[in-house]
């Protein structure tokens, strides 16, 4: 076990002792947190599915999810299928952080086996394609160690 992990375990143990939290209570907290995360993932996927036949606008971006086409300033973007899935998940869950694990799970559901490193490359490529909004705000933002989110308002058509 790494020294960092040992330190985290010691800190957690000390915290639990100082606050009189039993192992049973700690296990329940972990279980509740996991259930909440799973529920959130399901909501994100439901939002993703709800966008399948929609056309949206967000700043100077237009995306037709039914035809799988994306435009910036009326210029067609060259978005690959796996990148389009990532884009749809982020747009459908605007301003909510979508974890790397959720995105990897989504890609696997659509038969795209990719690594976390590849995911980072794809997300970066999409982010560069869509660039910034007319007010110079990035559309796609990365929250270190948490995931990605679409930072701009979306309107459905």
Secondary structure, DSSP 4 states (H G I P E B T S, - for coil): --HHHHHHHHHHHHHHHHTT--HHHHHHHHHHHHHHHHHHHHHHHHHHHHTTT-EEEETTEEEETTTTEEEETTEEP---HHHHHHHHHHHHTTTS-B-HHHHHHHHHHTT----HHHHHHHHHHHHHHH-B-TTS-BSEEEETTTEEEE-S--EE-
